[in-house]
Amino acid sequence: MERFSEFKKNIRQQVPLAMHTWFQLGGIAELFAEPKIEEELAAILKRCRELQVPTRTLGYGSNIIVSDAGVRGMVFRLTASCFTDIRVEGNTVVAGGGAKLGRVVTTAVHAGLAGLENLIGIPGTVGGAIAVNLCTSSENLHRWVKTLRLMNPSGKVLECTNQDVSFGGNDLDLQEMILLEAVLELNEEDPAELSKRMQRNWIMRKTMFPTGQCSGYIFKNPRGGAASELIERAGLKGTRIGGAVVNERNPNFIVAEPECTSTDVLRLIDLIRNQVLDRTDTELELYIQVW
Ligand SMILES: Cc1cc2nc3c(=O)[nH]c(=O)nc-3n(C[C@H](O)[C@H](O)[C@H](O)COP(=O)(O)OP(=O)(O)OC[C@H]3O[C@@H](n4cnc5c(N)ncnc54)[C@H](O)[C@@H]3O)c2cc1C
């Protein structure tokens, strides 16, 4: 900790990450920082780079499984108000990287700005959602991105447009960056109509997701198919390893029962992948990230 003594107010050591992830599983972070201002984030990042301390950014933890061994290095969380602010400017919503997606959606809807209402009920932050290129069957968040403010590993702030970033491609590598702020350009529409649409989406989504302690989608949908159907075809609904169980309603989710560990989940993921490959000849690719 001496290495970071001047930042010690906002850096903690050996912090359990389970409570910061949707799955509520996994080990500790060696170092955990919640900087109060951008300059502090930049200074800690710079120090990490000098000392070759690996860094990661945690959003709402809804697309991450933390291994039981935990995470080496520094984990950032953007919880200070300068990273979670949301404001409406004309037909755009300007949202901090740490802002909750649900709040961004409702802010847009109440302001009569359409585009995001289909994302209601999906847990996450703006930074996490853009980093993973959040999409649903009918919507893709990145199409609404006008500009992004990013911080690179040296602590330098960059501004870029949607075209500068290849989401999931090779241009500006978002994985290397911390997303500080996104400007989302939306379409004007009647707020009452939008509210109704958002409520319908919310009800529909609530019926799609398992209740209780669970993952998000484990696998990406393969081209032309649905991962959940392949898992079902492989006869894996309800399969269990330790406290980890393949969900009956949507087999692309894993439910964590009491006493479940990340190791149980990771072993179940391996089993699903191997059996789906054997029985359907399709290689499933992980959507959820393993830390
Ligand atoms: C019940 C449930 C339903 C879901 N439904 C969907 C769905 O329909 N569609 C879909 O696409 N996903 C879905 N997900 C997955 C998840 O909600 C989304 O991927 C979400 O956008 C992830 O955001 P997060 O803040 O939780 O990111 P995290 O899980 O915390 O992090 C994910 C990645 O983003 C990076 N990241 C986080 N914040 C930042 C930042 N500020 N700057 C740079 N990188 C950052 C992390 O380092 C990590 O690599 C679902 C998950 C759950 C639990």
The ligand as a Tripos MOL2 file, in Angstrom:
@<TRIPOS>MOLECULE
LIG
   53    58     1     0     0
SMALL
NO_CHARGES

@<TRIPOS>ATOM
      1 C1        -30.3200  -10.7260  -15.5810 C.3       1 LIG1
      2 C2        -29.3680  -10.2340  -16.6280 C.ar      1 LIG1
      3 C3        -29.8270   -9.9460  -17.9190 C.ar      1 LIG1
      4 C4        -28.9650   -9.5030  -18.9290 C.ar      1 LIG1
      5 N1        -29.4490   -9.2310  -20.1820 N.ar      1 LIG1
      6 C5        -28.6160   -8.8260  -21.1580 C.ar      1 LIG1
      7 C6        -29.0870   -8.5600  -22.4970 C.ar      1 LIG1
      8 O1        -30.2580   -8.6660  -22.7980 O.2       1 LIG1
      9 N2        -28.1770   -8.1700  -23.4230 N.ar      1 LIG1
     10 C7        -26.8600   -8.0200  -23.1340 C.ar      1 LIG1
     11 O2        -26.0720   -7.6560  -24.0360 O.2       1 LIG1
     12 N3        -26.3840   -8.2450  -21.8920 N.ar      1 LIG1
     13 C8        -27.2210   -8.6470  -20.9030 C.ar      1 LIG1
     14 N4        -26.7440   -8.8920  -19.6350 N.ar      1 LIG1
     15 C9        -25.3300   -8.7060  -19.3430 C.3       1 LIG1
     16 C10       -25.0130   -7.3370  -18.6770 C.3       1 LIG1
     17 O3        -26.1360   -6.8220  -18.0260 O.3       1 LIG1
     18 C11       -24.5600   -6.3090  -19.6690 C.3       1 LIG1
     19 O4        -23.4840   -6.8050  -20.4130 O.3       1 LIG1
     20 C12       -24.1610   -5.0060  -18.9470 C.3       1 LIG1
     21 O5        -24.2130   -3.9850  -19.8550 O.3       1 LIG1
     22 C13       -22.7880   -5.0420  -18.3150 C.3       1 LIG1
     23 O6        -22.6030   -3.8250  -17.6150 O.3       1 LIG1
     24 P1        -21.8610   -3.7840  -16.2190 P.3       1 LIG1
     25 O7        -21.7340   -2.3680  -15.7980 O.co2     1 LIG1
     26 O8        -22.5090   -4.7080  -15.2630 O.co2     1 LIG1
     27 O9        -20.4230   -4.3280  -16.6410 O.3       1 LIG1
     28 P2        -19.5010   -5.2870  -15.8090 P.3       1 LIG1
     29 O10       -20.0940   -6.6480  -15.7860 O.co2     1 LIG1
     30 O11       -19.1120   -4.6830  -14.5220 O.co2     1 LIG1
     31 O12       -18.2160   -5.2800  -16.7650 O.3       1 LIG1
     32 C14       -18.2970   -5.8320  -18.0700 C.3       1 LIG1
     33 C15       -17.0710   -5.3530  -18.8530 C.3       1 LIG1
     34 O13       -17.1530   -3.9520  -19.0190 O.3       1 LIG1
     35 C16       -15.9500   -3.3320  -18.5590 C.3       1 LIG1
     36 N5        -16.3020   -2.0220  -17.9880 N.ar      1 LIG1
     37 C17       -17.1750   -1.7590  -16.9820 C.ar      1 LIG1
     38 N6        -17.2320   -0.4230  -16.7660 N.ar      1 LIG1
     39 C18       -16.3510    0.1400  -17.6220 C.ar      1 LIG1
     40 C19       -15.9330    1.4810  -17.8880 C.ar      1 LIG1
     41 N7        -16.4470    2.5410  -17.2310 N.pl3     1 LIG1
     42 N8        -15.0170    1.6870  -18.8510 N.ar      1 LIG1
     43 C20       -14.4860    0.6430  -19.5500 C.ar      1 LIG1
     44 N9        -14.8220   -0.6330  -19.3590 N.ar      1 LIG1
     45 C21       -15.7540   -0.8810  -18.4030 C.ar      1 LIG1
     46 C22       -15.4090   -4.2910  -17.5100 C.3       1 LIG1
     47 O14       -14.0140   -4.0940  -17.3290 O.3       1 LIG1
     48 C23       -15.7300   -5.6190  -18.1350 C.3       1 LIG1
     49 O15       -14.7600   -5.9170  -19.1130 O.3       1 LIG1
     50 C24       -27.5990   -9.3410  -18.6280 C.ar      1 LIG1
     51 C25       -27.1330   -9.6120  -17.3260 C.ar      1 LIG1
     52 C26       -28.0070  -10.0550  -16.3320 C.ar      1 LIG1
     53 C27       -27.4830  -10.3500  -14.9550 C.3       1 LIG1
@<TRIPOS>BOND
     1     1     2 1
     2     2     3 ar
     3     2    52 ar
     4     3     4 ar
     5     4     5 ar
     6     4    50 ar
     7     5     6 ar
     8     6     7 ar
     9     6    13 1
    10     7     8 2
    11     7     9 ar
    12     9    10 ar
    13    10    11 2
    14    10    12 ar
    15    12    13 ar
    16    13    14 ar
    17    14    15 1
    18    14    50 ar
    19    15    16 1
    20    16    17 1
    21    16    18 1
    22    18    19 1
    23    18    20 1
    24    20    21 1
    25    20    22 1
    26    22    23 1
    27    23    24 1
    28    24    25 2
    29    24    26 1
    30    24    27 1
    31    27    28 1
    32    28    29 2
    33    28    30 1
    34    28    31 1
    35    31    32 1
    36    32    33 1
    37    33    34 1
    38    33    48 1
    39    34    35 1
    40    35    36 1
    41    35    46 1
    42    36    37 ar
    43    36    45 ar
    44    37    38 ar
    45    38    39 ar
    46    39    40 ar
    47    39    45 ar
    48    40    41 1
    49    40    42 ar
    50    42    43 ar
    51    43    44 ar
    52    44    45 ar
    53    46    47 1
    54    46    48 1
    55    48    49 1
    56    50    51 ar
    57    51    52 ar
    58    52    53 1
@<TRIPOS>SUBSTRUCTURE
     1 LIG1         1 GROUP 0 **** ****
